[in-house]
Amino acid sequence: MALPVAEWQGRTVRLWAALEPALRERLAAASLHDAVRLGCELLRTEEEEEAALVQLCLQTPTDKNPEAGSWYREQGNREFKRGRYQAALRLYSKAASHQLPGSPEVSVCFANRSAALLHLGHFEACLEDIARAERHGYPDRLLPKVLLRKAECLLCLERLQDAQDILRVLESKIALDGVMTAHLTRLKKLSQLKVKLGEKERCPEPALEARGGIQEEPEIWEENSSISGASSSLSLSFDAERGRHLVASQDIVPGQSLVKEEAFVSVLCPGESLPLQDGGTAWDTRATNADLYCHHCLRQLLASVPCQGCSYAKYCSQGCADMAWQQYHRTECSLGALLLTLGVFCHVALRTVLLAGFAEVSRLVAWSHHEDKNFQSPEARSKPLSEAAAAGAGSRDIPGCGSNGQYQSSYQALFHLLPHTEQHSPEHKFLCTLSVVAICKQLQAAGLEAAVLNQESPQQRSKPKACGKTSDELSPELKTVAEAMLRHVLQLQCNAQAITVMQELGPGDGAVVDKKPVRLATAFFPVLSLLNHSCCPNTSVSFCGTAATVRASQPISSGQEVLHCYGPHWCRMRVAERQQLLSQYFFECRCRVCLEELESGVKSVVSIRNSFCCPKCQAQMQGEEDTLCCSNEACATSASRDHLSGRLQDLQQQIKKSLDLLRVGKADQAIKMLLKCQMDAGTLLSPEHLLMGEMEDHLAQVYATLGKWQEAARHLKKSIEIVEMHHGPSSVETGHELFKLAQILFNGFAVSEALSTIQRAEGILSVHFGPQSAQIQELQEMKACLSQLPRNILQRT
């Protein structure tokens, strides 16, 4: 959730409406500096609003709760006994995040999680969890159990001497105990491991051959001397109409990398969770983004390292946990509930100033005051931003560039991204102002001002902070921080970059894995923000952790602008829908496809293909009013738009029910329901409608679940035809569908067709995601496996 929770938004709307008209006018016209000052005065007098915010924070607690930890551990034990080790693993991680560091309870959570990791074959991670359990004081009476587990892991990893040493320690512990009957099961297991160890020592397993897929030629990359993270094939330009933008300085081919940038700041989007109601609990066994990805580097979590101060932050390693603590989390830790309540944009704004450091923040805020004074003169108001740059004075005059003319992925460049202060509605600015002031007041009340101003001693940095009572007046330094944060929250509406990841749909244990892109985090990328929007872009953006890579998706000629799609794409939306969505960026799109659709007045291809069809003759239904008429004059059937839309909603609900049946293992019933949906859709939708393609895709998924590979391939090919029609043969959407078809053909042993599909999918996906992406690696593994089959089998297939 980018913005604050709905309840806080509602309170600020009511507070705004209750203000005196003169005060509303002052706030609407206020500079960022004055808005913060007025916001501080309002929150000081409106104690009821602060109290309401405190109550809202209670719905999303982030403090440690040992009772919740015990509950999650019990749920994990249940899943473990059922053999659902992946589910048990996640529940033990939730349990560990709630238990106090150094307690016997947290050590038991790590030990239990190590058992799940052993069953899942993650032996190194299992050893790490056993070490964590021991460090946190795992009970001595239970130690033989984890030592057996440790020896088993070491055997599986072929570390025979280490395994032998552990077995000796274990034998001595059991002997010293004296009560041998209490260890009968462990003695049996110990005996089995000793036999296994002897066998491995006599007959060591041969070393596995290195698995080598197709070796890719390393990409030639020459970094731009003036723009950090950008290719030398780009140059930075500026004009009054387009602002800062990137232009090709030479001809560029599809798949060529143009920008490789690490996010200046990123914050994980927490995902859906159950809010805590009065007298209830929010102990939820579902896994959200906050449970699945590292809160620092955004890598997928296996066995998370919990924060020592809160139950929310989780990391992939102790290294990430320590780095996050030093850079920002020591300040954010006790504010977790407040940051979740006020939304990701406020969280990004706070983390931005923490990473930049107060000295740089105060320098640039002071500079902005000087610029604001200059802008007050009538002469300055009549000039476009950086008129000298527009007149070609050189890159050093382009906003965000340093004195040497270089544009770095730095806080200075980020600070110069446009906040569009005058374009935001007064109500929205008011909401943002009160939210950032509330955060800064809490920083001051919690004794965190020294951390924000980089004035802490090393001893203070290592200790979690406890929240105190709010103070009436913000210090001048924290007002500067609030002003910078307000600027960044307003910037984010136009410059926030969603970091996306391909996430598996369903359990992910089938032969064919279906994935969809989901928003993982919100970030600032100063260089990526230089790319202007087009509904028909010539680039693709992909992510690996917190790093973004921009690649050319089509040929770009020298002198042509490099363009990125902000979301509304001509293949997916009509021009009116695109223009409405783009209004949040405070510009009217004038890209080629928008101009063509607006000037011609002809219906877009999207409108025609995603139209309703006549229930009698299947011709296209048309009309802009509430009643649609058949385009076939001989038919002349008419129908209410509301009636047809209602049928479409019913159809979508039936499709959802069929997928629910598939998820619970009722594949035959799912097929029957989907086939009926297809028949109903034939009398409602155009044959080229995207939903028709989606149903073919779902049918392919169900047949693949049953191992009926030929049927699955037949339906998926129909889906691909519709996807190609909408998105184009070289689109990323087509690439994803071909990837699924390659999996089906591979599993169905259709070798020659699988190889040709793999080749085509590889060609498309490598352009959009690069040769090192996970999907390309999997395609290469399938190709290598099929290519190694005996010649006579290859000839038969």
PyMOL commands that set and color helices and strands:
alter all, ss='L'
color gray80, all
select helices_A, chain A and resi 6-18+21-29+32-45+47-57+66-81+85-98+104-119+123-135+140-156+160-177+180-202+289-292+318-342+344-356+358-375+378-381+387-390+395-397+411-415+426-445+449-452+458-461+476-495+528-530+575-585+592-600+605-609+641-663+667-682+690-705+709-727+732-747+751-769+774-787+791-796
alter helices_A, ss='H'
color red, helices_A
select strands_A, chain A and resi 234-239+243-248+257-262+265-268+305-306+314-315+497-504+515-524+532-533+539-544+547-552+563-564+621-622+627-630+638-640
alter strands_A, ss='S'
color yellow, strands_A
deselect
rebuild
show_as cartoon
